[in-house]
């Protein structure tokens, strides 16, 4: 590709997008765009035009194709990324080129709508009841000396100024709250220019810049990752609402730009590891920029309370006009004729305006503003930022609330309550007691120990190694319940269980993790691959026997390595062919009877509101894997697929773990309050259906104890009692599962 062609590509990708681009939020519009996107992909036309079905109430243009569906930055390999954006893989951009692009394409900032201050001031001064009050002010001025006799009454003027001041203060307060979205962009960032790592203002970033990120940094623009440590993690909660950190990768993991793990989005945080990324989108073109445009780029619609206030104002005005005409008619037809000097004109005008002002509830706008402001401040204290005070009122019009379960309806403080082998069930306390009685819980497992103890130690090892949580070194000497754990709630519960059952501090050094596939909501499992330590093969020999000795005697690629997998039982069961007996510690064939027993345990625990995880073991031979990579480097896509394919073959079930996540104590009352307010409450979760139903009963979402209906149940044409088939059945829904994060966004 010639230099001119390369520059044309750069200009094409870095030019500012038209202001008409926005992320549509309406379902019908989105479904139409999917069709148009498919057509445009076939023809290769990536241009967008203004939407034909533009909402007349919107102030932003709707593109006919989804902007992010036309982007392929995540699919490019690293050399292609450098070529596309005309940047050097090691030196980055030069200062001169960065300055040229900054001058040509503008800074990396989010646009904000500039308010029309003249219109706002006129609205403050003459809007609502102020218009009637100003009539009174003018009338009293006319009737004031020296034109006529009555003394000036400044009350109306003071009321008009007070109401206008409250309206202005209300808008100022909400503007200050909304300005917090600008905090999503860091002030400074580290970039590579002319081969030097320097700190520059984030607003001066340009497309093609190579940005270096480390733990705690905010992502200053949308980046295509070109370097990433094996432990790189991003917190995308600000975009998706998911508290689980997303791993970073240098290869694309999804056809969708928004789902691929080699893209770091503006406003997200680096919570682990370090990485380097090339800026592919900046400012308003980023995902955060388009969300900001949706937030600020639409005209404010009149809310219900504003409609009611306007209706009330019209009624008051009509009544005051009627009263004024009645008094004026009575004065002109009777009083002025019979008693000509009784009420002069100036007194009549003052009397008329006095009656008009008496009708006006001057304090109502102030009370409404104060009430909404108090509610907005309470919401802000809970990290909820209303765009305007009218948003608070709009919440009162909500009739459907969809809530995530983990961490929202529950405390997200998980702990292990049950453990089970297919032929034996127990609790963590019983397991600890058994190990203490029959062996030394503070030493490594020995081959001479009882088979039941070795089975427990094998389960303990699986929970320890197939885990990304770590104890805080500063609290490692405290009792296990008091230790601080760094990691997600599920891994933290398993780590505490492993430490409570027996001392696990000496087990970890005996194994070296070579690769892993982190848990995600699509696969619903996590895989870790280990090779044993040649210096201490004792745990492998004791727990896995001679058939697994090749998993760690020497760090030889040709030897099989240990695979540990944890995940949902219903997902992993089709990949399992055997199970470990909790009595004999011997692998037995997984027959249909034992599969039924596993399902029984899962159903029983799930009905108690427990999350059920299954832990399995297997083998992986890296010598036969394609696209293999060195330990600690980012796993290629082909190698990850091979690891998943081979690692899931002929798994052996070690055991089941039951985890409880208690509901928040205030949730039952909250749901009851929502229902009293006329709002339907729904729970969206990725948990097993029976677990979700049990939690729903505990928080008062379900009142019935019968088995929950599934989609297949309500879609069954023979379902009895349905009024209009499937549509009628949706009135009875209360829980949606599985709710994957990409469906919740």
CORUR-V891229 format. One record per backbone hydrogen bond with DSSP energy under -1.0 kcal/mol. NH is the residue of the N-H (numbers start at 1). CO is the residue of the C=O. E is the energy in kcal/mol with one decimal. If there is no record, write none. Layout:
nh: <NH | NH>
co: <CO | CO>
e: <E | E>
This chain:
nh: <6 | 7 | 8 | 9 | 10 | 11 | 12 | 13 | 14 | 15 | 21 | 30 | 31 | 32 | 33 | 34 | 35 | 36 | 37 | 38 | 39 | 40 | 41 | 42 | 43 | 44 | 51 | 58 | 64 | 70 | 75 | 81 | 82 | 83 | 84 | 85 | 87 | 92 | 98 | 99 | 100 | 101 | 102 | 103 | 104 | 105 | 106 | 108 | 109 | 117 | 120 | 121 | 122 | 123 | 124 | 125 | 126 | 127 | 130 | 133 | 134 | 135 | 136 | 137 | 138 | 139 | 140 | 141 | 142 | 143 | 147 | 148 | 158 | 159 | 160 | 161 | 162 | 163 | 164 | 165 | 166 | 167 | 168 | 169 | 170 | 171 | 172 | 173 | 174 | 175 | 176 | 177 | 178 | 179 | 180 | 181 | 182 | 183 | 184 | 185 | 189 | 191 | 192 | 193 | 194 | 195 | 196 | 198 | 200 | 202 | 204 | 205 | 208 | 209 | 211 | 212 | 213 | 216 | 217 | 219 | 222 | 223 | 224 | 225 | 226 | 227 | 229 | 232 | 233 | 234 | 235 | 239 | 240 | 241 | 246 | 248 | 249 | 259 | 260 | 264 | 267 | 268 | 269 | 270 | 271 | 272 | 275 | 276 | 277 | 278 | 279 | 280 | 281 | 285 | 286 | 290 | 291 | 292 | 293 | 294 | 295 | 296 | 297 | 307 | 308 | 309 | 310 | 311 | 312 | 313 | 314 | 315 | 316 | 317 | 318 | 319 | 320 | 321 | 322 | 323 | 324 | 325 | 326 | 327 | 328 | 329 | 330 | 331 | 332 | 333 | 334 | 335 | 336 | 338 | 339 | 342 | 348 | 349 | 350 | 351 | 352 | 353 | 354 | 355 | 356 | 357 | 358 | 359 | 362 | 364 | 367 | 368 | 369 | 370 | 371 | 372 | 373 | 374 | 375 | 376 | 377 | 378 | 379 | 380 | 381 | 383 | 384 | 391 | 393 | 394 | 395 | 396 | 397 | 398 | 401 | 403 | 408 | 409 | 410 | 411 | 415 | 417 | 418 | 419 | 420 | 421 | 424 | 426 | 431 | 432 | 433 | 434 | 435 | 436 | 437 | 438 | 439 | 443 | 449 | 454 | 455 | 456 | 457 | 458 | 459 | 460 | 461 | 462 | 463 | 464 | 465 | 466 | 467 | 470 | 472 | 475 | 478 | 482 | 483 | 486 | 492 | 493 | 494 | 495 | 496 | 497 | 498 | 499 | 500 | 501 | 502 | 503 | 508 | 510 | 511 | 512 | 514 | 515 | 517 | 524 | 526 | 527 | 528 | 529 | 530 | 531 | 532 | 533 | 541 | 542 | 543 | 544 | 548 | 549 | 551 | 552 | 553 | 556 | 559 | 561 | 562 | 563 | 564 | 565 | 566 | 567 | 568 | 572 | 573 | 575 | 576 | 577 | 578 | 579 | 580 | 581 | 585 | 588 | 590 | 591 | 595 | 596 | 597 | 598 | 599 | 600 | 601 | 602 | 603 | 604 | 605 | 606 | 607 | 609 | 610 | 611 | 613 | 614 | 615 | 616 | 617 | 618 | 620 | 623 | 624 | 633 | 640 | 641 | 642 | 643 | 644 | 645 | 646 | 647 | 648 | 649 | 651 | 652 | 653 | 654 | 655 | 656 | 657 | 658 | 659 | 660 | 664 | 667 | 670 | 671 | 672 | 673 | 674 | 675 | 676 | 677 | 678 | 679 | 680 | 682 | 683 | 684 | 685 | 692 | 693 | 694 | 695 | 696 | 697 | 698 | 699 | 701 | 702 | 714 | 715 | 719 | 729 | 731 | 732 | 733 | 736 | 739 | 743 | 744 | 745>
co: <2 | 3 | 4 | 5 | 6 | 7 | 8 | 9 | 10 | 11 | 18 | 26 | 27 | 28 | 29 | 30 | 31 | 32 | 33 | 34 | 35 | 36 | 37 | 38 | 39 | 40 | 62 | 55 | 49 | 67 | 72 | 77 | 78 | 79 | 80 | 81 | 82 | 88 | 94 | 95 | 96 | 97 | 98 | 99 | 100 | 101 | 102 | 203 | 107 | 115 | 116 | 117 | 118 | 119 | 120 | 121 | 122 | 123 | 127 | 129 | 130 | 131 | 132 | 133 | 134 | 135 | 136 | 137 | 138 | 139 | 144 | 144 | 154 | 155 | 156 | 157 | 158 | 159 | 160 | 161 | 162 | 163 | 164 | 165 | 166 | 167 | 168 | 169 | 170 | 171 | 172 | 173 | 174 | 175 | 177 | 178 | 179 | 180 | 181 | 182 | 200 | 198 | 210 | 196 | 93 | 91 | 193 | 191 | 189 | 187 | 201 | 202 | 279 | 206 | 277 | 190 | 275 | 270 | 214 | 268 | 281 | 264 | 278 | 262 | 276 | 276 | 274 | 229 | 272 | 246 | 269 | 236 | 236 | 237 | 234 | 232 | 261 | 256 | 256 | 223 | 219 | 265 | 235 | 217 | 233 | 233 | 213 | 227 | 211 | 224 | 209 | 222 | 222 | 282 | 283 | 286 | 287 | 288 | 289 | 290 | 291 | 292 | 293 | 303 | 304 | 305 | 306 | 307 | 308 | 309 | 310 | 311 | 312 | 313 | 314 | 315 | 316 | 317 | 318 | 319 | 320 | 321 | 322 | 323 | 324 | 325 | 326 | 327 | 328 | 329 | 330 | 330 | 331 | 334 | 335 | 339 | 344 | 345 | 346 | 347 | 348 | 349 | 350 | 351 | 352 | 353 | 354 | 355 | 360 | 361 | 363 | 364 | 365 | 366 | 367 | 368 | 369 | 370 | 371 | 372 | 373 | 374 | 375 | 376 | 377 | 380 | 379 | 388 | 389 | 390 | 391 | 393 | 394 | 395 | 680 | 682 | 405 | 405 | 405 | 662 | 660 | 658 | 658 | 426 | 656 | 424 | 421 | 419 | 427 | 428 | 429 | 430 | 431 | 432 | 433 | 434 | 435 | 440 | 446 | 450 | 451 | 452 | 453 | 454 | 455 | 456 | 457 | 458 | 459 | 460 | 461 | 462 | 465 | 486 | 484 | 472 | 475 | 479 | 480 | 470 | 488 | 489 | 490 | 491 | 492 | 493 | 494 | 495 | 496 | 497 | 498 | 441 | 504 | 507 | 508 | 531 | 529 | 529 | 527 | 520 | 566 | 517 | 564 | 515 | 562 | 512 | 551 | 510 | 537 | 538 | 539 | 540 | 545 | 546 | 548 | 549 | 549 | 554 | 556 | 620 | 530 | 618 | 528 | 616 | 526 | 614 | 524 | 568 | 569 | 572 | 573 | 651 | 651 | 588 | 653 | 586 | 581 | 579 | 577 | 589 | 591 | 592 | 593 | 594 | 595 | 596 | 597 | 598 | 599 | 600 | 601 | 602 | 603 | 606 | 605 | 659 | 657 | 567 | 655 | 565 | 652 | 563 | 561 | 557 | 621 | 630 | 636 | 637 | 638 | 639 | 640 | 641 | 642 | 643 | 644 | 646 | 575 | 617 | 578 | 615 | 615 | 420 | 613 | 418 | 611 | 415 | 409 | 664 | 666 | 667 | 668 | 669 | 670 | 671 | 672 | 673 | 675 | 674 | 399 | 401 | 734 | 403 | 736 | 688 | 689 | 690 | 691 | 692 | 693 | 694 | 695 | 696 | 696 | 710 | 711 | 716 | 725 | 728 | 729 | 730 | 683 | 685 | 740 | 740 | 741>
e: <-2.3 | -2.7 | -2.3 | -2.2 | -2.2 | -2.8 | -2.4 | -2.4 | -2.2 | -1.4 | -1.7 | -2.3 | -2.5 | -1.8 | -2.0 | -1.9 | -1.2 | -2.1 | -2.9 | -2.0 | -1.9 | -2.6 | -2.3 | -1.5 | -1.8 | -1.6 | -2.0 | -1.7 | -1.1 | -1.3 | -1.2 | -2.1 | -1.9 | -2.1 | -3.0 | -2.1 | -2.2 | -1.4 | -2.5 | -2.3 | -2.2 | -2.4 | -2.2 | -2.3 | -2.0 | -2.9 | -1.8 | -2.9 | -1.4 | -1.1 | -2.3 | -3.0 | -2.4 | -2.1 | -2.7 | -2.5 | -2.7 | -1.6 | -1.7 | -2.2 | -2.6 | -1.2 | -1.7 | -2.4 | -2.6 | -2.4 | -2.6 | -2.1 | -2.3 | -2.1 | -1.2 | -1.2 | -2.4 | -2.6 | -2.7 | -2.3 | -2.4 | -2.7 | -2.3 | -2.4 | -2.2 | -2.0 | -2.2 | -2.6 | -2.3 | -2.0 | -2.2 | -2.4 | -2.0 | -2.1 | -2.0 | -1.8 | -2.5 | -1.5 | -1.4 | -1.8 | -1.6 | -1.6 | -1.7 | -1.5 | -2.2 | -2.9 | -2.6 | -2.4 | -1.8 | -2.7 | -2.0 | -2.8 | -2.6 | -2.1 | -1.9 | -1.4 | -2.0 | -2.0 | -3.3 | -2.7 | -3.0 | -3.3 | -2.2 | -2.6 | -1.7 | -3.1 | -2.8 | -2.8 | -2.7 | -1.9 | -2.5 | -1.7 | -2.4 | -3.3 | -2.6 | -1.9 | -2.9 | -1.6 | -3.4 | -2.2 | -1.7 | -1.1 | -1.4 | -2.3 | -2.4 | -1.8 | -1.5 | -2.5 | -1.7 | -1.2 | -2.2 | -2.5 | -2.5 | -2.6 | -2.6 | -2.5 | -1.6 | -1.9 | -1.3 | -2.1 | -2.0 | -2.5 | -2.0 | -2.0 | -2.0 | -2.4 | -2.3 | -2.4 | -2.6 | -2.4 | -2.7 | -2.4 | -2.6 | -2.7 | -2.2 | -2.1 | -2.6 | -2.8 | -2.5 | -2.4 | -2.8 | -2.7 | -2.5 | -2.7 | -2.9 | -2.7 | -2.3 | -2.7 | -2.8 | -2.7 | -2.4 | -2.7 | -2.8 | -2.7 | -1.7 | -1.6 | -3.3 | -3.0 | -2.7 | -1.5 | -2.2 | -2.7 | -2.2 | -2.6 | -2.9 | -2.7 | -2.2 | -2.2 | -2.2 | -3.0 | -1.9 | -1.0 | -1.7 | -1.9 | -2.6 | -2.8 | -2.6 | -2.7 | -2.5 | -2.6 | -2.4 | -2.4 | -2.1 | -2.6 | -2.2 | -1.9 | -2.4 | -2.5 | -2.0 | -2.0 | -2.4 | -1.4 | -1.1 | -2.2 | -1.5 | -1.2 | -2.0 | -1.4 | -2.9 | -2.6 | -1.5 | -2.1 | -1.8 | -2.8 | -1.5 | -2.8 | -1.4 | -2.5 | -2.1 | -3.8 | -1.4 | -2.7 | -2.4 | -2.4 | -2.3 | -2.3 | -2.2 | -2.4 | -2.0 | -2.1 | -1.8 | -1.5 | -1.5 | -2.3 | -2.2 | -1.7 | -2.7 | -2.1 | -2.0 | -2.6 | -2.4 | -1.9 | -2.1 | -1.6 | -2.7 | -2.3 | -1.9 | -2.1 | -3.1 | -1.7 | -1.6 | -1.4 | -1.2 | -3.2 | -2.4 | -2.0 | -2.0 | -2.5 | -2.3 | -2.1 | -2.4 | -2.0 | -2.1 | -2.3 | -1.2 | -1.9 | -1.2 | -1.5 | -2.0 | -2.6 | -2.8 | -1.1 | -2.8 | -2.7 | -2.7 | -2.4 | -2.7 | -2.8 | -2.8 | -2.1 | -2.0 | -2.2 | -2.2 | -2.6 | -2.5 | -2.6 | -1.2 | -1.2 | -2.0 | -1.4 | -1.2 | -2.4 | -1.5 | -2.7 | -2.1 | -2.1 | -2.9 | -2.2 | -2.1 | -1.6 | -1.8 | -2.2 | -2.4 | -1.9 | -1.8 | -2.5 | -1.3 | -2.2 | -3.1 | -1.7 | -1.7 | -3.0 | -2.3 | -1.1 | -2.2 | -2.1 | -1.8 | -2.3 | -2.2 | -2.1 | -2.2 | -2.4 | -2.7 | -2.7 | -2.5 | -2.5 | -2.2 | -2.0 | -1.9 | -3.4 | -2.6 | -2.9 | -2.7 | -3.1 | -2.4 | -2.0 | -1.6 | -1.0 | -1.4 | -1.7 | -2.4 | -2.2 | -2.1 | -2.7 | -2.5 | -2.6 | -2.9 | -2.7 | -1.4 | -1.2 | -2.5 | -2.7 | -2.8 | -3.0 | -1.5 | -3.3 | -2.8 | -3.1 | -3.0 | -2.6 | -2.4 | -1.4 | -1.9 | -2.8 | -2.1 | -2.4 | -2.3 | -2.2 | -2.2 | -1.6 | -1.5 | -2.8 | -3.0 | -3.3 | -2.0 | -3.1 | -2.6 | -2.5 | -2.4 | -2.3 | -2.3 | -2.3 | -1.9 | -2.1 | -1.9 | -2.5 | -1.5 | -2.0 | -1.9 | -2.0 | -1.1 | -1.1 | -1.8 | -1.2 | -3.1 | -2.0 | -1.6 | -1.1 | -1.1>
